[in-house]
Amino acid sequence: RYPGGLTDLEEAFAKAMTTLAGRRRRHRRVAVASILVIAAMVVAVTTTLWRRSVLQQLRADAATLLSQAQVELEPYPSAAVAYATASLELSDTLDVRLLALEALWKGPPAFIVNEDRTFGTAFTPDGRWLVQPLDASPNIRVIAADGETHLLEQIDAEDTSRTIITMDRESDVFLSRGYGGERLSIGLWSASKRSLLAKRFYGADAPTRRTLVSSQQRALVVVKEEVEHHVDVLGFDGSYERLGAVSLDSETTDTGAMKLRPSGAVGGRIWATKGHDVFVIDVGEHELPGPRRVFRQKSSIDGFSIDPLGRFLATTDEEGTIRLWNTSGPSRPQILRAPAGVPFQRVGFTRDGSLLFTITTSESDTEVVWLWTLAEDGPRFLRRLDVGKEELSFIRVDPSGLRVARGLQNPRTPVWSLNSPADAEPLVLTQAETMVRFVPNFSPDGRWFASTADNGLVMWPLAGPHPTVIRRHEERVRGLAFGLDGRWLASASWDGTVKLWPLAGDPPPPGPVSY
């Protein structure tokens, strides 16, 4: 505020102070800049070390998952695929990719639907619904093709130990039979509506044979009470009616037990056998006519089965003979004999009536499945399959995909394709270890295979391409050649043989061997 001029000393002092202030500002700026540079360098080094640590941890976790995948590759390939996929998400390496491909090469991966103990399943004819009865429980679950799940209302007490499902051949209606409690429960259900149509209860020890007759909107239930076999009708509207009792005593002099098999074909029939005779009962709307004898054979009937289309009836005897009767009229049966007089243990038809299959046991206790295709003029032999030696196994036949599966009490389920060469090995479906395996099942279109066990319901997709493996040379294969028309494959080996593998036919037959 001083208006006068400054002395030389004052002017020099002011300049010195201004210079000092500027120098201090520059020093502060340099110090701040240095601190920021050092901080940035520290952050960069820390980030680099952190990223390296994370990458090392990811690689370590991926390596751990890879090791688990390698352990599961043989016993459980689906788990190997899962571990390998998880490893690839952490660290994409060639070794893991190759292991995943190797696991997928062994067969389709298993889809774990749920972990509820299940005895058996049933698909609706259109494949849109899967019915899953929960074992050791009265509960029934319906699973839609899109994965939607519904738990049906409970009709029985908690002491029900097992529920068995029988699906109608034409509709989505099914019967349930609940066992193990103080009573036997019969339920008639609609899978698409997820609703109970009718129900009935019997004594706990009452054995039943059952069928569905959707064309007449009713279900037939054959139940044995004391010494009589009664026929009951459950209507889709919830109604109940007892039509009467079945007796063959006045129709035949043969002794032995009477066996009954209801059939939904031709409006509802009941077939019965006793001794050497076969009878049929055409069930009326509100009446039960008397049985009429339709067939008689020289040997005593051991067992029989009904074609779902109502065209044929197959009987077995202790001599190892199957007689295939045409139900359209009186005629001589076609005879099917087991080799060396080995008796057929079981005879049956596929659900669409296109195949007849039987089971025998060889001298080495190996089970053999025999298959015939059926036409109006009778059976035509397709193939025999040696399905191995195993106790407590279930044989299932898929007519749409021409496959045969054997459910075993170990985690490996072999599936044979009749479209493959006769000497091809089965596709093996492997799941996790379990204590008890139950009844497997194919979907009606052959695209899925369902396996049930005490650890849940597992399904495999069968529609995709799968490897066909032939291991029939004793030494290495040294040459391959396809026929010009693609109908056969020839292989040459260091064992001194040339083998011809037919690739066409219904199914492809076994090929010759040249030395």
C-alpha positions as CSV (number, residue, x, y, z in Angstrom):
1,R,0.0,0.0,0.0
2,Y,3.1,2.2,0.2
3,P,2.7,4.7,-2.7
4,G,6.4,5.6,-2.9
5,G,9.3,3.8,-4.6
6,L,11.5,1.1,-3.1
7,T,15.2,1.4,-2.3
8,D,17.7,-0.8,-4.0
9,L,17.9,-3.0,-0.9
10,E,14.2,-3.4,-0.7
11,E,13.9,-4.2,-4.4
12,A,16.6,-6.8,-4.1
13,F,14.9,-8.4,-1.1
14,A,11.5,-8.6,-2.9
15,K,13.1,-10.3,-5.9
16,A,15.0,-12.7,-3.7
17,M,11.7,-13.6,-1.9
18,T,9.8,-14.1,-5.2
19,T,12.6,-16.3,-6.5
20,L,12.6,-18.4,-3.3
21,A,8.8,-18.8,-3.4
22,G,9.0,-20.0,-7.1
23,R,11.8,-22.4,-6.2
24,R,9.7,-23.9,-3.4
25,R,6.7,-24.3,-5.6
26,R,8.8,-26.2,-8.2
27,H,10.3,-28.4,-5.5
28,R,6.8,-29.3,-4.2
29,R,5.6,-30.1,-7.7
30,V,8.6,-32.3,-8.4
31,A,8.1,-34.1,-5.0
32,V,4.4,-34.7,-5.8
33,A,5.2,-36.0,-9.3
34,S,7.8,-38.3,-7.9
35,I,5.5,-39.6,-5.3
36,L,2.8,-40.3,-8.0
37,V,5.3,-42.0,-10.3
38,I,6.6,-44.2,-7.4
39,A,2.9,-45.0,-6.4
40,A,2.1,-45.9,-10.0
41,M,5.1,-48.2,-10.2
42,V,4.2,-49.8,-6.9
43,V,0.6,-50.4,-8.1
44,A,1.8,-51.8,-11.4
45,V,4.2,-54.2,-9.7
46,T,1.6,-55.2,-7.2
47,T,-1.0,-55.7,-9.9
48,T,1.4,-57.8,-11.9
49,L,2.3,-59.9,-8.9
50,W,-1.4,-60.3,-8.0
51,R,-2.3,-61.3,-11.6
52,R,0.6,-63.8,-11.6
53,S,-0.7,-65.2,-8.3
54,V,-4.2,-65.4,-9.6
55,L,-3.1,-67.1,-12.8
56,Q,-0.9,-69.5,-10.9
57,Q,-3.9,-70.3,-8.6
58,L,-6.2,-70.8,-11.6
59,R,-3.6,-73.0,-13.2
60,A,-3.3,-75.0,-10.0
61,D,-7.1,-75.3,-9.6
62,A,-7.3,-76.3,-13.3
63,A,-4.5,-78.9,-12.8
64,T,-6.4,-80.3,-9.8
65,L,-9.6,-80.6,-11.9
66,L,-7.6,-82.2,-14.7
67,S,-6.2,-84.8,-12.2
68,Q,-9.8,-85.5,-11.0
69,A,-10.9,-85.9,-14.6
70,Q,-8.1,-88.4,-15.3
71,V,-9.1,-90.4,-12.3
72,E,-12.7,-90.5,-13.4
73,L,-12.0,-91.2,-17.1
74,E,-12.5,-95.0,-16.9
75,P,-14.9,-95.5,-14.0
76,Y,-17.2,-92.5,-14.8
77,P,-16.6,-90.7,-18.1
78,S,-19.4,-88.2,-17.5
79,A,-17.7,-87.0,-14.4
80,A,-14.5,-86.7,-16.4
81,V,-16.3,-84.5,-18.9
82,A,-17.6,-82.3,-16.0
83,Y,-14.2,-81.9,-14.4
84,A,-12.5,-81.3,-17.8
85,T,-15.1,-78.6,-18.7
86,A,-14.6,-76.9,-15.3
87,S,-10.8,-77.0,-15.9
88,L,-11.1,-75.4,-19.3
89,E,-13.1,-72.6,-17.8
90,L,-10.2,-71.8,-15.6
91,S,-7.3,-72.5,-18.0
92,D,-7.8,-73.5,-21.6
93,T,-5.1,-76.1,-22.5
94,L,-4.7,-78.7,-25.2
95,D,-4.2,-81.5,-22.7
96,V,-7.6,-80.8,-21.1
97,R,-9.3,-80.5,-24.5
98,L,-7.9,-83.9,-25.6
99,L,-9.0,-85.5,-22.3
100,A,-12.6,-84.1,-22.7
101,L,-12.7,-85.5,-26.2
102,E,-11.5,-88.9,-25.0
103,A,-14.2,-89.0,-22.3
104,L,-16.9,-88.0,-24.9
105,W,-15.6,-90.7,-27.2
106,K,-16.5,-93.3,-24.6
107,G,-20.2,-92.5,-24.9
108,P,-22.9,-89.9,-24.2
109,P,-22.6,-88.0,-20.9
110,A,-25.1,-88.8,-18.2
111,F,-27.7,-86.2,-17.2
112,I,-28.6,-86.4,-13.5
113,V,-32.3,-85.5,-13.4
114,N,-32.6,-85.8,-9.6
115,E,-31.2,-87.8,-6.7
116,D,-34.4,-89.4,-5.5
117,R,-34.4,-93.2,-5.1
118,T,-36.5,-94.6,-8.0
119,F,-37.5,-98.1,-8.8
120,G,-38.7,-97.6,-12.5
121,T,-40.0,-95.0,-14.9
122,A,-42.6,-94.9,-17.6
123,F,-42.7,-92.6,-20.7
124,T,-46.0,-91.5,-22.3
125,P,-46.3,-92.9,-25.9
126,D,-45.5,-89.4,-27.4
127,G,-42.5,-89.1,-25.2
128,R,-43.6,-85.7,-23.8
129,W,-43.9,-86.9,-20.2
130,L,-41.8,-89.1,-17.9
131,V,-43.5,-90.6,-14.8
132,Q,-41.2,-91.2,-11.9
133,P,-42.5,-93.1,-8.8
134,L,-40.3,-92.4,-5.8
135,D,-39.2,-95.6,-4.1
136,A,-39.9,-96.1,-0.4
137,S,-42.6,-93.5,-0.8
138,P,-46.1,-93.1,-2.1
139,N,-45.1,-90.0,-4.1
140,I,-45.2,-89.8,-8.0
141,R,-43.4,-87.2,-10.0
142,V,-44.3,-86.2,-13.6
143,I,-41.4,-84.6,-15.6
144,A,-42.2,-82.7,-18.8
145,A,-39.8,-82.8,-21.9
146,D,-38.8,-79.2,-21.1
147,G,-37.8,-80.1,-17.6
148,E,-40.9,-78.8,-15.8
149,T,-41.6,-81.0,-12.8
150,H,-44.9,-81.7,-10.9
151,L,-45.4,-83.8,-7.8
152,L,-48.8,-85.5,-7.9
153,E,-51.2,-85.7,-5.0
154,Q,-50.6,-88.5,-2.6
155,I,-53.3,-91.2,-2.5
156,D,-51.7,-93.7,-0.1
157,A,-50.1,-93.7,3.4
158,E,-46.5,-93.1,4.1
159,D,-45.9,-96.7,4.8
160,T,-46.1,-97.5,1.1
161,S,-42.7,-98.9,0.2
162,R,-42.9,-99.1,-3.6
163,T,-45.1,-97.8,-6.4
164,I,-45.1,-99.5,-9.9
165,I,-46.3,-97.6,-13.0
166,T,-48.0,-99.1,-16.1
167,M,-48.4,-96.7,-19.0
168,D,-51.2,-97.0,-21.5
169,R,-50.0,-97.9,-25.0
170,E,-51.9,-95.1,-26.8
171,S,-52.7,-92.3,-24.4
172,D,-50.9,-90.5,-21.5
173,V,-53.0,-92.3,-18.9
174,F,-51.2,-94.6,-16.5
175,L,-51.9,-97.0,-13.6
176,S,-50.0,-96.9,-10.3
177,R,-49.9,-99.8,-7.8
178,G,-48.7,-99.0,-4.3
179,Y,-47.3,-101.8,-2.2
180,G,-45.9,-102.4,1.3
181,G,-48.5,-100.7,3.4
182,E,-51.6,-102.0,5.1
183,R,-53.4,-102.0,1.7
184,L,-52.7,-102.2,-2.0
185,S,-53.6,-98.9,-3.8
186,I,-54.6,-98.6,-7.5
187,G,-54.5,-95.2,-9.0
188,L,-55.6,-94.1,-12.5
189,W,-53.8,-90.9,-13.6
190,S,-53.4,-88.5,-16.5
191,A,-49.8,-87.4,-17.0
192,S,-50.6,-84.4,-19.2
193,K,-53.2,-83.1,-16.8
194,R,-51.2,-84.2,-13.7
195,S,-54.4,-85.3,-12.1
196,L,-55.9,-88.4,-10.4
197,L,-58.8,-89.9,-12.4
198,A,-59.9,-92.8,-10.2
199,K,-58.6,-94.9,-7.3
200,R,-59.3,-98.2,-5.6
201,F,-57.9,-100.0,-2.5
202,Y,-57.4,-103.7,-1.9
203,G,-56.0,-106.0,0.7
204,A,-52.2,-105.8,1.1
205,D,-51.7,-109.4,-0.1
206,A,-53.9,-109.1,-3.2
207,P,-51.9,-109.7,-6.4
208,T,-53.1,-107.8,-9.5
209,R,-52.7,-108.0,-13.2
210,R,-53.6,-104.8,-15.0
211,T,-54.1,-103.0,-18.3
212,L,-55.5,-99.8,-19.8
213,V,-58.3,-99.6,-22.4
214,S,-58.2,-96.0,-23.4
215,S,-60.6,-96.5,-26.4
216,Q,-63.4,-97.2,-23.9
217,Q,-62.2,-94.6,-21.3
218,R,-61.6,-97.3,-18.7
219,A,-59.0,-99.4,-17.1
220,L,-59.3,-103.2,-16.3
221,V,-57.8,-104.5,-13.1
222,V,-57.6,-108.3,-12.5
223,V,-57.3,-109.0,-8.7
224,K,-57.1,-112.3,-6.9
225,E,-59.1,-112.4,-3.6
226,E,-58.9,-115.7,-1.7
227,V,-59.2,-118.3,-4.6
228,E,-61.1,-116.3,-7.2
229,H,-59.8,-113.9,-9.9
230,H,-62.1,-110.8,-10.2
231,V,-62.2,-108.2,-12.9
232,D,-62.7,-104.6,-11.9
233,V,-63.2,-101.6,-14.0
234,L,-62.0,-98.1,-13.2
235,G,-63.5,-95.4,-15.3
236,F,-61.7,-92.2,-16.4
237,D,-64.6,-90.4,-14.8
238,G,-63.8,-91.9,-11.4
239,S,-66.4,-94.6,-11.5
240,Y,-65.8,-98.2,-10.2
241,E,-67.5,-101.5,-11.2
242,R,-66.9,-105.1,-10.5
243,L,-67.7,-107.1,-13.6
244,G,-67.3,-110.6,-12.2
245,A,-65.0,-113.5,-11.5
246,V,-63.0,-115.7,-14.0
247,S,-63.0,-119.5,-13.6
248,L,-61.7,-122.2,-15.9
249,D,-62.6,-125.2,-13.8
250,S,-65.7,-126.0,-15.9
251,E,-63.9,-125.4,-19.2
252,T,-60.9,-127.7,-18.8
253,T,-59.9,-130.9,-17.0
254,D,-56.2,-129.8,-16.8
255,T,-54.7,-129.2,-13.4
256,G,-52.3,-126.5,-12.4
257,A,-52.5,-122.8,-11.8
258,M,-54.5,-120.4,-13.9
259,K,-52.5,-117.5,-15.4
260,L,-54.2,-114.3,-16.6
261,R,-53.0,-111.5,-18.9
262,P,-55.3,-108.6,-19.7
263,S,-54.8,-106.9,-23.0
264,G,-55.9,-103.5,-24.2
265,A,-56.1,-104.5,-27.8
266,V,-59.4,-104.9,-29.6
267,G,-61.4,-103.1,-27.0
268,G,-60.1,-105.1,-24.0
269,R,-59.6,-108.8,-23.6
270,I,-58.4,-111.1,-20.9
271,W,-56.3,-114.1,-21.9
272,A,-55.9,-117.1,-19.6
273,T,-54.0,-120.4,-19.7
274,K,-54.3,-123.5,-17.7
275,G,-52.5,-126.7,-18.4
276,H,-52.5,-127.2,-22.2
277,D,-55.3,-124.7,-23.1
278,V,-55.5,-121.0,-24.0
279,F,-58.7,-119.1,-23.3
280,V,-59.9,-115.6,-24.2
281,I,-62.6,-113.5,-22.5
282,D,-64.0,-110.5,-24.5
283,V,-64.9,-108.1,-21.8
284,G,-68.2,-106.3,-22.2
285,E,-69.2,-102.8,-21.2
286,H,-70.9,-104.0,-18.0
287,E,-70.6,-107.7,-18.1
288,L,-67.9,-110.4,-18.1
289,P,-68.8,-113.2,-20.6
290,G,-67.6,-116.8,-20.0
291,P,-64.2,-117.8,-21.3
292,R,-63.9,-119.6,-24.7
293,R,-61.0,-121.9,-25.6
294,V,-59.1,-120.8,-28.6
295,F,-55.9,-122.9,-28.6
296,R,-54.7,-126.2,-27.3
297,Q,-51.2,-127.6,-27.5
298,K,-49.7,-131.0,-26.6
299,S,-47.2,-129.8,-24.0
300,S,-48.2,-128.0,-20.8
301,I,-48.0,-124.2,-21.1
302,D,-45.2,-122.8,-18.9
303,G,-45.7,-119.1,-19.7
304,F,-47.2,-116.8,-22.3
305,S,-47.3,-113.2,-23.6
306,I,-49.7,-111.1,-25.6
307,D,-48.8,-108.9,-28.6
308,P,-49.8,-105.3,-27.7
309,L,-51.6,-105.1,-31.1
310,G,-53.6,-108.2,-30.4
311,R,-52.3,-110.2,-33.5
312,F,-50.2,-112.9,-31.8
313,L,-50.0,-114.9,-28.6
314,A,-46.7,-116.6,-27.7
315,T,-46.6,-119.6,-25.3
316,T,-43.6,-121.4,-23.8
317,D,-43.1,-124.9,-22.4
318,E,-40.5,-126.7,-20.4
319,E,-39.1,-128.3,-23.6
320,G,-37.7,-125.0,-24.8
321,T,-40.3,-124.4,-27.5
322,I,-42.2,-121.2,-28.3
323,R,-45.5,-121.4,-30.1
324,L,-46.6,-118.3,-31.9
325,W,-50.4,-118.3,-32.4
326,N,-52.3,-116.0,-34.7
327,T,-55.3,-114.6,-32.8
328,S,-57.3,-113.8,-35.9
329,G,-58.5,-117.4,-36.3
330,P,-57.8,-121.1,-35.8
331,S,-54.5,-122.1,-37.3
332,R,-51.4,-124.1,-36.5
333,P,-48.8,-122.2,-34.5
334,Q,-45.4,-121.3,-35.8
335,I,-42.7,-123.1,-33.8
336,L,-39.6,-121.4,-32.4
337,R,-37.1,-123.6,-30.7
338,A,-34.1,-122.8,-28.5
339,P,-30.8,-124.4,-29.4
340,A,-30.0,-127.8,-27.8
341,G,-33.4,-127.8,-26.1
342,V,-32.4,-125.0,-23.7
343,P,-35.7,-123.6,-22.3
344,F,-36.7,-120.0,-23.0
345,Q,-36.7,-118.2,-19.6
346,R,-38.9,-115.4,-20.9
347,V,-40.8,-114.4,-24.0
348,G,-42.2,-110.9,-24.7
349,F,-43.2,-108.3,-27.3
350,T,-42.0,-104.8,-27.6
351,R,-44.5,-102.1,-26.8
352,D,-45.3,-101.3,-30.5
353,G,-45.7,-105.0,-31.3
354,S,-42.9,-105.0,-34.0
355,L,-40.5,-107.3,-32.3
356,L,-40.6,-110.7,-30.4
357,F,-37.8,-111.3,-28.0
358,T,-36.8,-114.3,-25.9
359,I,-34.1,-115.1,-23.4
360,T,-32.1,-118.3,-22.9
361,T,-29.1,-119.2,-20.8
362,S,-26.1,-121.0,-22.3
363,E,-24.1,-123.8,-20.7
364,S,-21.6,-121.2,-19.5
365,D,-24.5,-119.3,-17.7
366,T,-24.3,-116.5,-20.3
367,E,-27.7,-115.0,-21.1
368,V,-28.6,-114.8,-24.8
369,V,-31.3,-112.6,-26.3
370,W,-33.1,-113.8,-29.5
371,L,-35.0,-111.3,-31.6
372,W,-37.6,-111.7,-34.4
373,T,-39.4,-109.0,-36.4
374,L,-43.1,-109.5,-36.7
375,A,-45.4,-109.1,-39.7
376,E,-48.8,-110.4,-40.5
377,D,-47.4,-113.5,-42.0
378,G,-45.3,-114.4,-38.9
379,P,-41.8,-113.9,-37.4
380,R,-38.5,-113.3,-39.2
381,F,-35.3,-113.9,-37.3
382,L,-33.1,-110.9,-36.8
383,R,-30.2,-111.7,-34.5
384,R,-29.0,-113.3,-31.3
385,L,-27.0,-111.3,-28.8
386,D,-24.8,-112.7,-26.1
387,V,-25.4,-110.2,-23.3
388,G,-23.1,-111.6,-20.7
389,K,-23.4,-113.2,-17.3
390,E,-24.8,-111.2,-14.5
391,E,-27.3,-111.8,-11.7
392,L,-30.3,-109.5,-11.1
393,S,-30.3,-107.9,-14.6
394,F,-33.0,-106.3,-16.6
395,I,-33.3,-106.7,-20.4
396,R,-34.9,-103.9,-22.3
397,V,-35.6,-103.7,-26.1
398,D,-36.0,-100.5,-28.0
399,P,-37.9,-101.2,-31.2
400,S,-37.6,-97.7,-32.7
401,G,-33.8,-97.6,-32.5
402,L,-33.3,-101.4,-32.7
403,R,-31.3,-101.5,-29.5
404,V,-31.1,-103.9,-26.6
405,A,-29.9,-102.8,-23.1
406,R,-29.0,-104.8,-20.1
407,G,-29.4,-103.1,-16.8
408,L,-26.9,-104.5,-14.3
409,Q,-26.2,-104.1,-10.6
410,N,-22.9,-102.4,-11.5
411,P,-22.6,-98.8,-12.9
412,R,-22.0,-100.0,-16.5
413,T,-25.0,-100.5,-18.7
414,P,-24.2,-102.1,-22.2
415,V,-26.5,-101.1,-25.1
416,W,-26.3,-103.1,-28.3
417,S,-27.4,-101.6,-31.6
418,L,-28.8,-103.9,-34.2
419,N,-27.9,-101.4,-36.9
420,S,-24.2,-101.9,-36.2
421,P,-22.1,-104.9,-37.5
422,A,-22.8,-108.1,-35.7
423,D,-19.4,-108.2,-34.1
424,A,-19.5,-104.6,-32.8
425,E,-19.1,-104.0,-29.1
426,P,-22.0,-102.4,-27.2
427,L,-22.1,-98.8,-26.2
428,V,-21.4,-98.6,-22.5
429,L,-23.3,-96.1,-20.4
430,T,-21.5,-95.5,-17.1
431,Q,-22.8,-93.7,-14.0
432,A,-21.6,-93.2,-10.5
433,E,-21.2,-96.0,-8.0
434,T,-24.5,-97.0,-6.3
435,M,-25.7,-99.7,-4.0
436,V,-28.8,-100.9,-5.9
437,R,-29.8,-100.5,-9.6
438,F,-33.4,-100.8,-10.6
439,V,-35.4,-101.0,-13.9
440,P,-34.1,-99.1,-16.9
441,N,-36.2,-97.9,-19.8
442,F,-36.0,-96.5,-23.3
443,S,-38.1,-93.5,-24.5
444,P,-40.7,-94.4,-27.2
445,D,-38.7,-92.6,-29.9
446,G,-35.4,-94.2,-28.8
447,R,-33.8,-90.8,-28.2
448,W,-33.3,-91.3,-24.4
449,F,-32.4,-94.0,-22.0
450,A,-33.4,-93.7,-18.4
451,S,-31.7,-95.5,-15.6
452,T,-33.0,-95.7,-12.0
453,A,-31.2,-96.5,-8.8
454,D,-31.1,-95.8,-5.1
455,N,-29.1,-92.6,-5.8
456,G,-31.6,-91.1,-8.3
457,L,-32.8,-90.9,-11.9
458,V,-30.2,-90.6,-14.7
459,M,-30.8,-90.1,-18.4
460,W,-28.5,-90.5,-21.5
461,P,-29.1,-89.0,-24.9
462,L,-28.9,-91.7,-27.6
463,A,-29.8,-89.6,-30.7
464,G,-26.3,-88.3,-31.5
465,P,-23.5,-90.2,-33.3
466,H,-21.6,-92.7,-31.2
467,P,-18.5,-94.8,-32.0
468,T,-18.9,-98.3,-33.3
469,V,-15.9,-100.4,-32.1
470,I,-15.0,-103.8,-33.4
471,R,-12.3,-105.8,-31.6
472,R,-12.2,-109.2,-33.2
473,H,-8.6,-109.5,-34.5
474,E,-6.0,-111.1,-32.3
475,E,-3.2,-108.8,-33.7
476,R,-3.0,-105.3,-35.1
477,V,-5.1,-104.3,-38.0
478,R,-2.9,-103.4,-41.0
479,G,-5.4,-102.6,-43.7
480,L,-9.0,-101.4,-44.3
481,A,-11.1,-101.2,-47.4
482,F,-14.8,-100.2,-47.9
483,G,-16.9,-101.8,-50.6
484,L,-17.7,-99.6,-53.6
485,D,-21.4,-99.6,-52.6
486,G,-20.6,-99.0,-48.9
487,R,-22.3,-102.3,-47.9
488,W,-19.3,-103.9,-46.3
489,L,-15.9,-103.2,-44.7
490,A,-12.9,-105.5,-45.0
491,S,-10.0,-105.6,-42.5
492,A,-6.6,-107.3,-42.7
493,S,-4.6,-108.1,-39.6
494,W,-1.1,-109.4,-38.7
495,D,-2.9,-112.4,-37.2
496,G,-3.1,-113.7,-40.8
497,T,-6.9,-113.2,-41.4
498,V,-9.0,-111.0,-43.6
499,K,-12.5,-110.3,-42.1
500,L,-15.5,-109.0,-43.9
501,W,-17.9,-106.8,-41.9
502,P,-21.4,-106.3,-43.5
503,L,-22.6,-102.7,-42.9
504,A,-26.1,-103.0,-44.5
505,G,-29.1,-105.2,-43.8
506,D,-31.9,-105.5,-41.2
507,P,-29.7,-105.9,-39.2
508,P,-26.3,-106.4,-40.8
509,P,-25.4,-110.2,-40.6
510,P,-22.1,-111.7,-39.4
511,G,-19.4,-111.7,-41.9
512,P,-17.0,-114.4,-43.1
513,V,-13.3,-114.8,-42.2
514,S,-10.5,-115.8,-44.6
515,Y,-7.1,-117.2,-43.6
